Amino acid sequence: MLSIHEFYRRFENMPREQRYALIEFSPEPTSFFVLFQQLSEVKKQKAYFEERERHLLNQAEQALRKING
C-alpha cells in the first residue's frame, strides 16, 4: 500500500494539470488534488487526536499517582 509520505512526494512532482484531472473510481470520481486535501485533513486530525490522547493519558497518570500516593 502507498504510504502517505510517498503520495505527498508524488503529488508534489506531478504536473498541475494531472493534479486536477478527474480519476474515475467507483463509487466516487475524484482527483489527486481532492485526495491531497482529504489526506492533509486526515493528517491534521491524526495529530490532534494523538496529542489529545497524550494529554488524557497524562491526566490519568497524574490522577492515579494522587490516589495511590
C-alpha positions in Angstrom: 0.0 0.0 0.0 1.2 3.5 -0.8 2.3 5.5 2.3 1.1 9.0 2.9 4.6 10.3 2.6 5.1 8.6 -0.8 1.8 10.1 -2.0 2.8 13.6 -1.0 6.1 13.2 -2.7 4.5 12.0 -5.9 1.8 14.7 -5.7 4.4 17.4 -5.4 6.2 16.1 -8.5 3.0 15.9 -10.6 2.3 18.5 -13.4 -0.5 20.8 -12.3 -3.0 19.6 -14.9 -2.5 16.0 -13.7 -3.2 17.0 -10.1 -6.7 18.3 -11.0 -7.6 15.7 -13.7 -10.6 13.5 -12.9 -9.9 10.0 -11.7 -12.7 7.5 -12.3 -13.1 5.2 -9.3 -16.2 3.5 -8.1 -18.2 4.7 -6.3 -17.0 8.3 -6.5 -14.9 10.2 -9.1 -12.1 12.3 -7.6 -8.8 14.0 -8.4 -5.4 13.8 -7.0 -5.9 17.3 -5.6 -9.1 16.2 -3.8 -7.2 13.2 -2.4 -4.3 15.5 -1.3 -6.8 17.8 0.5 -8.5 14.9 2.2 -5.2 13.3 3.3 -4.0 16.6 4.6 -7.1 17.0 6.7 -6.8 13.4 8.0 -3.1 14.1 8.9 -4.2 17.2 10.9 -6.9 15.2 12.7 -4.5 12.4 13.4 -2.0 14.8 15.0 -4.8 16.4 17.1 -6.1 13.1 18.3 -2.6 11.8 19.1 -2.0 15.0 21.2 -5.4 14.6 22.8 -4.5 11.0 23.7 -1.2 12.1 25.3 -3.0 14.8 27.3 -5.6 12.5 28.6 -3.1 9.8 29.5 -1.0 12.4 31.3 -4.1 13.4 33.3 -4.9 9.8 34.1 -1.3 9.2 35.2 -1.4 12.2 37.5 -4.7 11.2 39.0 -3.5 7.7 39.6 -0.4 9.0 41.4 -2.6 11.3 43.5 -4.8 8.4 44.7 -2.0 5.9 45.1 0.2 8.4 47.0 
